[in-house]
């Protein structure tokens, strides 16, 4: 028999009505279950501008979620305000006996949840929270000595050894949907919350649960080729599910199970990417200071990055003179997405070629990426800057030309985002500054005018980066 007359489920980064841990546990343990989502001003007020693709993605996904819950006889209360205060007020107003939600290990979210939990308990309201965003979290995968892993490969081996079908089972939410309360509210408009539409609609990015399902179906047809195609930005290689994972419009158990059951080299490689995600999340749990700009490898916390004047701005504005880097930055600025290989290339270029503090790049990505995830963004930037969880030594430095020649051989991706270089022959597309003056005039691409000359020389900057790190070893 259910132990609570009434319960409230607080949706956050889990915008779906299926395989949802908190929703399942609430439905199983309460006779009547209300659902709520907050457009949290504590988060929204800190965003850089009014045209934020993430807010628009969430808004569309919430609209679909509300409709889906209503179709099951339930509803979704949607509010705009300070969630840490209003969720307590709502719980008291609804006279619920318990509040259920899923974990969010962002340090700010943990502080908010602790405050909310204390306030709810003070009102004799129980609090229940569940793992939902990852397969293994926090202290579930540890070394034999009981310490967290700091290197990915041994973590992956332990992760795979721990995995059983149990961890991939979906929560059977529909078993108790008759307990959903049919309480809904109007969804605040973007404009009412101080936002305006971005170019999300023009990008044709499928949103909501239906969008996640559409992308997963499409990817499963291609997954066998994932290992061979994932690093080439001009072709359709990735799953493009990162934003759906970020906001929980797909289930991580659903994705991991799909990869596990599919087998094959492509599926195994994709599963490794999902394990990387778990790895960075457990790093954030054990080392929350990395979210505040501190390095995982503490000896590099105050590394004296030169931060040459104008270099960071040139990188942000796609004016470095290195076509692959500039094309990647235009992709980010125009779409809110950047291919994973290019995230590594651009991060390495900013830190190892331009000698700019990785924290500046991390914050820029945090503002721009539609799939921004604190754990993965921090982990990825520290990896690229050689100050984080990486078994490779600090002298691993990506050569932007080699990366360009290898992963965009014919310059298809470059030309897509740098149309001013469309007429440059394949032989020069990766280093157009090598074109003679007469050839530049013939094709109508003048380096330094139509497209910038390189702001640095890679070989020279590589030596400077090596010297910077060597001084700390």
N, C-alpha and C positions, 0 to 999 in steps of 0.2 A: 504494500500500500504506500502511496506517496506520503512523505513525512511533512511536507509544507502545503498549506492551503494555497498560498500564492508565491510566485517567484518572478524575478525580473532578469532578463538576459540583456547584457550590455554588449552590443556589437562594436568592434573597433577596427582591427585590421583583418577581419574575417567575414567579408561581405557576401555570404552565401547561406542558403537554407538547407544544405545537405552536408553530411559528413562534418558536422560542426560539434566539437567536444562540449563546449559550454551549453549550447542549445539542447543537445541530447541529455546531458546530466540534469538540466533544469526540468525538461519534459518528463524525465523518468522519476524525479523526486518531488514534483509539485503538481497539484490538481489543476492550477490555472497559471499560465506562463505569459507574461507580457514581454515585449521586445522593444528595445530603444537603441537609437543611434544618435550621437551628438556630433554636430559640426562644431568641434571644440575650438573656441576662440583662443585658448592658450596656445594652440598650434597654428591656427589660421592667421592670427594677428602678427605672427613672426615671419610670414612669407614675404618674399621680395616684392611682389607686385600683384595687381588685380587679375591678370590674365594667367592663371596658374593651371596647367593642364591636369595636375593631380587632383585639384579640387573639382574640376569638371568631370574627370573620370569617376571620382567617388560619387559625385552627384548623380550621374547617370546610373551607376551601379546600385546606389541606394534606391533609386526609383524602381529598378527592376526587382530588387530584393523585397521592397514593400509589396509590390504586385504579386510576387511569388508566395509570400507569407499569407497574403489575403486570399489567394487561390486555395490555400490549405485550411482556410477558416480562421486564420489569425490576422495579425496586423503588425505594423511597425510605427512606433512613435518616433518622430524625427524632430530634434530640437537644435537650435543654434545658441550657444552660450558657453559658459565656463563649466565643462563637464564635471570637474572635481566637486563643484558645489551642487549643480543641478541634478546629478544622478542620485544624490542623497535625498534632495527635496522630492524628486519623483518617486523614489522608493517609499518614502514616508507617506506621500500623498496617495499612492496606490495601495498602501497598507500591505506591502509584500513582506514575506518572512525571510527571504533570502535573495541575494543578488549573485548571479553567475556571470563570469567573463573568462576570456582566454588570456594567456600570458602575453605580455609585451615587455621584453627585457631592455628596452631603451631606458637608461638611467632616469631620465625625466619621467617616463611613464611609470617606472617602479615607484618613484617618489609620490607621484599623483595617486597611484593605486594604494599605497600605504596610508596616505591621508584619507582617502575615500573609505578604506576598510575600517580605519579607526572611527570615523564618523558614523558609519553604518552600524558597527558594533555598539556604539554609544546609544543608538536607537533600537537596540535589541534586534537587529537585522543581521542574519548570518551572511558570510561571504564565502563563495566557493570559486576557485580559479583552476584552470586546466591548461595543459600543454596542447597546442593546436597548430602553431606556425612552423614547427620543425618535426622531424622524426625523433631525434634525440636531442635533449636540451640539458643545459645546466651541468649537473654532475652525473648524468646517465652513462657517459663514456669517458672513463678515466684510465690513467696508466695503472700498471700493476701496483705502483706505490701509492695510488689514490690521489694523484695530482692531475691537473688538467694538461692535455696535450698542447704543445706550442708549435708543432710541426705537422703539416697536413698528412703526409704519407702514412706515418704510423697511426694517426687518428683515423684515417680512412680504413686501414686494416682492422682496427678495433671496432669501428662502426659496422663494417660488413660482418664481422664475427658475431656481433651482438644482434644483428638484424634477424628477425624471424617473421613469418607471416602475421603474427599477432600485431606487430607494430604498424602494419600496412592496412589493417582492417578499417573499414569505414564505420563511423558512428551511425547507427540506424535511426536517424532522426524521425523518419516517417512513421515509426512504430507507435509514437505517442502524439501525433500532431493534433488529435482531437482535444488536447489540453491547451492549445494555443488560445490566447485571449484576442478577440477581434477588436483590438483598440489601435487605431491609426490616427495620425495627424497629417495635415498638409505638409509637404516638404518645402522648406524655405527656398526661394529662388536664388540663383547665383548673385543677382543684383541686390537682393535684400541683405545678403551677407557681405556686400562690398566687392564682389568679383564680377568679371565680365567674361564672355566666351573667349576662349583662345582659338587656336587653329586646329584643335583636336578633331573636329568633324572632317576637316580637309585631309587629315592623315589616314583616314579609313582604319583606325585602330578599333577593333571590336571591343566593346566594354561589357561589364557585368558578367554574371555567370554564363550567359549564353555566348558572350564573346570568348571567354576562357575555354568553353567547351568546343567552340568552333576552331580556335587556334590549336587546341590539343589534338582534335581529329585530323587537322591538316598536317600537324607535325608527325603524328604516328605513321603517316604514309611515307614520310621522309627520314624517319629516325635511323634506319639502317645505314644511311649515308652521312649521318651527323659527324662522325669522326673525320671524314674526308672533306666536308663542306663548312664546318663551323668557323674556320679561321679566315674565310674569304668574304669580305664585306659586300662585294658586288653581287653575290649570289644568295639564294634563299637557303641558308644553312641553319640558323638558330631556330629555337621554338617560338621566340617572341612572347613568351609567357611570363617574363620577369615582372611586369607591372601587375599581372593577375596574381602572382605569388605574393607580391608586396601587399596587396590589399585583400588577399584571401578570397578572390572570386573563383579561385580553384583551390583544391585541397592538396597540400603537400603529400598526404598519404596516397591520394589518387595518382599523382604524378610519379612518385617513387614506385608504386605498385605497377604502373604501366611500364616503366623502364625495367623493373625486376622481371616481370612476366615476359616482356618482349625478348630479352636476352640479346645476344649479338654484340658486336663491337661498338656500333653506334649507340645502342641503348646503354651499354656499360659506361661509355664516355659521358653520356648525358647524366647518368646516375652520379658519376663523380662530381659533376657540377652541382648537383643537389646536395651532395655531401659537403662540398666546399661551403655551401650556404649554412649548413648546420655547424660546421667548424667555426666560422666567423661569429655565429650567434653565441656559441659557448665561450669563445674568447671574450666577447663583450660582457657576458655574465661574470666571468672570473676576473676580468680586468676592465671595469667600467671607466677607468681613467683614460682609456684610449678614445672614448667618445668625447673627451674634453680636450683633445689635441695633444695628449701625451703619447710618446712612442712606446711600443711594446718592448723594444730593446732600449732600456732606459739610458744607456750610454749615449744615445743619439738625441735625447730629448731637447738639448739646447745646441744642436749642431749649428754652426754659424753659416746658414745659407746666405750667399751673397745678395740674392734678390736684386739683380741689376735693374736699373730704372727702365721702365717701358716693356720689359720682357713679359711680365704676367699679362699686361693689357694686350700685347700682340698675340699671345697664345689664346686668350679669351676671344679675341676678335678675328681669329683665323688670318693673321698677318705675319706668320713666322717665315714664310718663304719655302717651307717644306710641304709639298702638296698633300701628302697623305695625312699629315697632322692637321693642316688647315681644312681639308675636306671633312675630317672627323669632327672638328670643332664646329663646322657649319652644320653638320648633321645634328649635333647636339643642340645648337642654338635654334635651329629651324624646327626640330621635331621633338625634342626632349628625350631622344633615345640616342645611344651610341653603341655600335657593335662592340662586343666584348674584347676582341683582339685589339681594337682601336683604343679602348679604355686603357689597356696596358701600354700601348705605344705612346699615346698622348701624355699619360702620367709620367712615363719614363722620360719623355722629351722635356716636360716642364721641369722635372727635378734634376735630371742628369745632364741635359744639354743647356737648358736656360738657367739652371742653378737657382731655381725658385723654391721656396719652402713648400713642401707637400701640403701643408695645412691650407694654403690658399687655393690650391687645386681641389682639395677635398671639399671645401666650402662652396666652390663654384659648381661642382657636380651636384652637391646637395641642393642647390638652388634650381638647377636646370633639369636634372634627371626625373622623368615621370615615374621611373621605377626605383627612386632613391630609397635605399635601405641603409640605416645607420651602420649596422654591423658589417655588411658587405662593402659599403663605400669606404669606411675607415680601414677595414682589413685590406682591401684592394690597393688603396693609396699607400699604405705603409709597406705593403709588399713591393710595389713598384719603386718606392723610394729607398728600399733596403733598410728600413728601420723597424719592420714588423715581423710577423711570423713567416719566415722564409728560410729554408735550409740552404739556399744558395748564398754565396758570399756577396758582399756589397759591391764587388767589381763587375757584377752582371749589369751591363748597360745595353739597352736596345739601340741598334743602329737604325735610324729612321729610313734611310735609303734602302738598306737590306730588307727591312720589313715591307716597304712599299713594293719593291721589285718582286718579292716572294708572294705576297698576299693580294696584290692588285696589279698583277703583271702587265696587263694591257691598259691599265689606268681607267677602267670602267667606273669604279667608284669615285675616283678623283674627278673625272669629267662630269659625273652626275652632280657633284656639289661645288665644283669649280668650273662652271661653263666657260669662264674666260680662258681656260686652258684647252678648250675643245680641239683647237687646231694643232696643238703640239703633237708631234710624232711620238709613237709609243716609246721609241728609244730614248726620248728626252723627258717623258712625262713625269718621271720621278725626280728629275733634277733639271728643270727647265732653264736654270741659269747657265747651263753648259751650252745652250744654243748660241751660235755666233750672232753678232749684231745684224748681219745681213739676213740670216735665217729668221731672226725675230721680226725683222721688217717685212719679210716675205709672207709670213703667216699671220702677221698683225698682232703679235703678242710681245710687248716690250717689257722686259724684266726691269723692275724698278718703277714702272708706271702702270701697266695693265695688271701686273702681278708682282708682289714684292720680291726682292732679292732675299736670300737667306740672312737672317739676323745674327746667326752664329755659324761657326764651322764645327761640324760634329767632332772631328778628330781632336781639335783643340779643346773643346768643352769636355770631352771624355777625360782627358788628362787632368783638367781642373777638378772634375767630379771625383776622380780617383784620389787626388791629393787631399780633397776636402775630407773624405772618409778615412784615408790612411792616417791622417793626423789624430784620429780618434781610436785607432786600433792599438 
